[in-house]
């Protein structure tokens, strides 16, 4: 199995960062739209919050070590 070099690793991290940002923005926009339309927060908001908790949890664990 080929070892991952620094360029491959940074490319992977960059693509993960942008895809995560896309999902966060999409879920946020959808949650705001649904709240305005129906007056309630749906499952999109719950998924968004779980994703943000996981993101910050892994961010703090990674930076702590």
MMTF fields as JSON, N, C-alpha, C and O atoms, coordinates in Angstrom:
{
  "mmtfVersion": "1.0.0",
  "mmtfProducer": "UNKNOWN",
  "numBonds": 259,
  "numAtoms": 260,
  "numGroups": 65,
  "numChains": 1,
  "numModels": 1,
  "chainsPerModel": [1],
  "groupsPerChain": [65],
  "chainIdList": ["A"],
  "bondAtomList": [4, 2, 8, 6, 12, 10, 16, 14, 20, 18, 24, 22, 28, 26, 32, 30, 36, 34, 40, 38, 44, 42, 48, 46, 52, 50, 56, 54, 60, 58, 64, 62, 68, 66, 72, 70, 76, 74, 80, 78, 84, 82, 88, 86, 92, 90, 96, 94, 100, 98, 104, 102, 108, 106, 112, 110, 116, 114, 120, 118, 124, 122, 128, 126, 132, 130, 136, 134, 140, 138, 144, 142, 148, 146, 152, 150, 156, 154, 160, 158, 164, 162, 168, 166, 172, 170, 176, 174, 180, 178, 184, 182, 188, 186, 192, 190, 196, 194, 200, 198, 204, 202, 208, 206, 212, 210, 216, 214, 220, 218, 224, 222, 228, 226, 232, 230, 236, 234, 240, 238, 244, 242, 248, 246, 252, 250, 256, 254],
  "bondOrderList": [1, 1, 1, 1, 1, 1, 1, 1, 1, 1, 1, 1, 1, 1, 1, 1, 1, 1, 1, 1, 1, 1, 1, 1, 1, 1, 1, 1, 1, 1, 1, 1, 1, 1, 1, 1, 1, 1, 1, 1, 1, 1, 1, 1, 1, 1, 1, 1, 1, 1, 1, 1, 1, 1, 1, 1, 1, 1, 1, 1, 1, 1, 1, 1],
  "groupList": [{"groupName": "UNK", "atomNameList": ["N", "CA", "C", "O"], "elementList": ["N", "C", "C", "O"], "formalChargeList": [0, 0, 0, 0], "bondAtomList": [1, 0, 2, 1, 3, 2], "bondOrderList": [1, 1, 2], "singleLetterCode": "X", "chemCompType": "L-PEPTIDE LINKING"}],
  "groupTypeList": [0, 0, 0, 0, 0, 0, 0, 0, 0, 0, 0, 0, 0, 0, 0, 0, 0, 0, 0, 0, 0, 0, 0, 0, 0, 0, 0, 0, 0, 0, 0, 0, 0, 0, 0, 0, 0, 0, 0, 0, 0, 0, 0, 0, 0, 0, 0, 0, 0, 0, 0, 0, 0, 0, 0, 0, 0, 0, 0, 0, 0, 0, 0, 0, 0],
  "groupIdList": [1, 2, 3, 4, 5, 6, 7, 8, 9, 10, 11, 12, 13, 14, 15, 16, 17, 18, 19, 20, 21, 22, 23, 24, 25, 26, 27, 28, 29, 30, 31, 32, 33, 34, 35, 36, 37, 38, 39, 40, 41, 42, 43, 44, 45, 46, 47, 48, 49, 50, 51, 52, 53, 54, 55, 56, 57, 58, 59, 60, 61, 62, 63, 64, 65],
  "secStructList": [7, 7, 7, 7, 7, 2, 2, 2, 2, 2, 2, 2, 2, 2, 2, 2, 2, 2, 2, 2, 2, 2, 2, 2, 2, 2, 2, 2, 2, 2, 2, 2, 2, 2, 2, 2, 2, 2, 1, 1, 7, 7, 2, 2, 2, 2, 2, 2, 2, 2, 2, 2, 2, 2, 2, 2, 2, 2, 2, 2, 2, 2, 2, 2, 7],
  "xCoordList": [0.85, 0.0, 0.892, 1.879, 0.523, 1.299, 1.114, -0.001, 2.235, 2.162, 1.675, 2.009, 0.884, 0.339, 1.398, 1.94, 1.683, 2.665, 1.967, 0.745, 2.757, 2.228, 1.243, 0.248, 1.503, 0.623, -0.731, -1.775, -0.713, -1.972, -2.777, -3.999, -2.089, -2.763, -3.393, -4.534, -2.667, -3.216, -4.369, -5.31, -4.308, -5.404, -6.645, -7.75, -6.475, -7.598, -8.215, -9.437, -7.371, -7.881, -8.617, -9.636, -8.111, -8.762, -10.123, -11.095, -10.2, -11.487, -12.479, -13.67, -12.022, -12.908, -13.423, -14.584, -12.56, -12.95, -14.041, -15.031, -13.866, -14.84, -16.153, -17.221, -16.088, -17.331, -18.085, -19.314, -17.369, -18.004, -18.663, -19.779, -17.988, -18.545, -19.802, -20.768, -19.796, -20.965, -22.153, -23.259, -21.937, -23.03, -23.562, -24.772, -22.691, -23.124, -23.966, -25.032, -23.492, -24.233, -25.574, -26.586, -25.595, -26.843, -27.866, -29.031, -27.425, -28.348, -28.81, -29.96, -27.939, -28.328, -29.379, -30.376, -29.154, -30.114, -31.448, -32.502, -31.413, -32.64, -33.363, -34.592, -32.625, -33.248, -33.913, -35.03, -33.238, -33.821, -35.064, -36.072, -35.004, -36.163, -37.345, -38.468, -37.095, -38.177, -38.742, -39.951, -37.888, -38.371, -39.26, -40.287, -38.867, -39.674, -40.991, -42.045, -40.931, -42.108, -43.098, -44.299, -42.609, -43.518, -43.498, -44.431, -42.471, -42.373, -41.776, -41.739, -41.307, -40.687, -39.333, -39.074, -38.487, -37.192, -37.328, -37.856, -36.855, -36.982, -35.742, -34.866, -35.688, -34.565, -33.278, -32.188, -33.389, -32.185, -31.389, -30.159, -32.102, -31.438, -30.734, -29.627, -31.362, -30.75, -29.489, -28.458, -29.571, -28.397, -27.29, -26.116, -27.662, -26.685, -25.996, -24.773, -26.756, -26.172, -25.264, -24.186, -25.681, -24.842, -23.538, -22.466, -23.635, -22.441, -21.49, -20.275, -22.037, -21.194, -20.54, -19.378, -21.278, -20.698, -19.548, -18.481, -19.758, -18.695, -17.497, -16.352, -17.757, -16.672, -15.823, -14.597, -16.466, -15.706, -15.057, -13.967, -15.702, -15.112, -13.824, -12.806, -13.856, -12.645, -11.601, -10.403, -12.033, -11.097, -10.334, -9.116, -11.057, -10.398, -9.517, -8.443, -9.955, -9.136, -7.859, -6.784, -7.965, -6.795, -5.81, -4.6, -6.303, -5.428, -4.868, -3.837, -5.543, -5.063, -3.817, -2.909, -3.787, -2.64, -1.48, -0.456],
  "yCoordList": [-1.182, 0.0, 1.24, 1.316, 2.197, 3.425, 4.325, 4.518, 4.873, 5.823, 7.169, 7.587, 7.827, 9.125, 10.205, 10.31, 11.004, 12.064, 13.347, 13.388, 14.374, 15.616, 16.311, 16.874, 16.278, 16.933, 16.221, 16.873, 14.886, 14.14, 14.405, 14.542, 14.476, 14.71, 16.102, 16.25, 17.121, 18.473, 18.627, 19.373, 17.929, 17.97, 17.325, 17.842, 16.211, 15.542, 16.384, 16.448, 17.028, 17.885, 19.095, 19.515, 19.649, 20.794, 20.409, 21.146, 19.277, 18.856, 18.516, 18.792, 17.928, 17.641, 18.935, 19.02, 19.931, 21.225, 21.882, 22.372, 21.893, 22.533, 21.765, 22.374, 20.436, 19.663, 19.826, 19.89, 19.894, 20.133, 21.514, 21.662, 22.502, 23.847, 23.881, 24.565, 23.15, 23.08, 22.469, 23.005, 21.348, 20.701, 21.577, 21.628, 22.252, 23.142, 24.285, 24.594, 24.91, 26.015, 25.54, 26.219, 24.4, 23.869, 23.575, 23.955, 22.896, 22.576, 23.827, 23.899, 24.801, 26.053, 26.798, 27.273, 26.898, 27.579, 26.843, 27.474, 25.528, 24.735, 24.862, 24.931, 24.895, 25.045, 26.406, 26.505, 27.445, 28.794, 28.883, 29.456, 28.325, 28.329, 27.605, 28.109, 26.423, 25.658, 26.378, 26.345, 27.027, 27.76, 28.933, 29.19, 29.629, 30.747, 30.239, 30.834, 29.154, 28.602, 27.975, 28.224, 27.158, 26.411, 26.88, 26.593, 27.584, 28.034, 26.994, 27.208, 25.875, 24.842, 24.463, 24.641, 23.939, 23.446, 21.953, 21.203, 21.537, 20.139, 19.328, 19.745, 18.174, 17.273, 17.817, 17.422, 18.715, 19.324, 20.054, 20.005, 20.733, 21.487, 20.543, 20.833, 19.428, 18.444, 17.871, 17.735, 17.536, 17.014, 18.061, 17.734, 19.313, 20.408, 20.53, 20.663, 20.488, 20.614, 19.43, 19.62, 18.222, 17.047, 17.155, 16.841, 17.602, 17.775, 18.812, 18.615, 19.918, 20.961, 20.494, 20.808, 19.751, 19.221, 18.274, 18.356, 17.383, 16.465, 17.202, 16.848, 18.228, 19.007, 19.67, 19.553, 20.363, 21.064, 20.104, 20.378, 18.989, 17.987, 17.436, 17.36, 17.056, 16.536, 17.636, 17.362, 18.872, 19.987, 20.211, 20.389, 20.2, 20.425, 19.244, 19.437, 18.035, 16.856, 16.877, 16.565, 17.241, 17.283, 18.365, 18.136, 19.524, 20.622, 20.451, 21.036, 19.65, 19.428, 18.559, 18.765, 17.576, 16.651, 17.143, 16.466],
  "zCoordList": [0.0, 0.0, 0.0, 0.731, -0.829, -0.977, 0.247, 0.732, 0.734, 1.839, 1.316, 0.208, 2.137, 1.751, 2.003, 3.103, 0.97, 1.163, 1.63, 1.773, 1.859, 2.429, 1.483, 1.939, 0.191, -0.777, -0.827, -0.848, -0.845, -0.857, 0.405, 0.354, 1.533, 2.803, 2.835, 3.273, 2.377, 2.401, 1.42, 1.687, 0.284, -0.674, -0.079, -0.241, 0.6, 1.242, 2.34, 2.47, 3.129, 4.195, 3.625, 4.172, 2.541, 1.913, 1.342, 1.511, 0.677, 0.114, 1.223, 1.079, 2.315, 3.446, 4.069, 4.469, 4.149, 4.706, 3.864, 4.407, 2.543, 1.668, 1.602, 1.536, 1.618, 1.593, 2.908, 2.91, 4.019, 5.311, 5.333, 5.831, 4.806, 4.743, 3.88, 4.22, 2.77, 1.9, 2.629, 2.566, 3.324, 4.036, 5.166, 5.389, 5.868, 6.943, 6.378, 6.91, 5.307, 4.704, 4.154, 4.33, 3.501, 2.936, 4.027, 3.912, 5.086, 6.171, 6.905, 7.338, 7.048, 7.704, 6.881, 7.424, 5.583, 4.71, 4.706, 4.785, 4.617, 4.629, 5.961, 5.989, 7.063, 8.386, 8.526, 9.032, 8.084, 8.147, 7.272, 7.685, 6.078, 5.178, 5.809, 5.788, 6.37, 6.972, 8.19, 8.418, 8.972, 10.137, 9.724, 10.351, 8.683, 8.192, 7.61, 7.837, 6.87, 6.194, 7.178, 7.078, 8.136, 9.009, 10.457, 11.208, 10.857, 12.24, 13.177, 14.389, 12.639, 13.467, 12.875, 11.685, 13.744, 13.288, 13.006, 13.826, 11.856, 11.46, 11.757, 12.516, 11.149, 11.353, 10.751, 11.165, 9.784, 9.207, 10.268, 10.282, 11.159, 12.216, 13.187, 13.641, 13.505, 14.401, 13.757, 14.416, 12.472, 11.757, 11.728, 11.902, 11.51, 11.511, 12.863, 12.921, 13.944, 15.28, 15.608, 16.17, 15.268, 15.511, 14.722, 15.239, 13.466, 12.643, 13.212, 13.204, 13.707, 14.293, 15.595, 15.855, 16.403, 17.637, 17.304, 17.913, 16.351, 15.954, 15.38, 15.663, 14.572, 13.982, 15.06, 15.047, 15.988, 17.023, 17.998, 18.499, 18.276, 19.151, 18.55, 19.238, 17.286, 16.65, 16.477, 16.554, 16.246, 16.115, 17.418, 17.409, 18.538, 19.822, 20.212, 20.782, 19.913, 20.228, 19.4, 19.913, 18.123, 17.245, 17.687, 17.672, 18.075, 18.478, 19.883, 20.215, 20.717, 22.067, 22.083, 22.888, 21.172, 21.165, 20.342, 20.251]
}
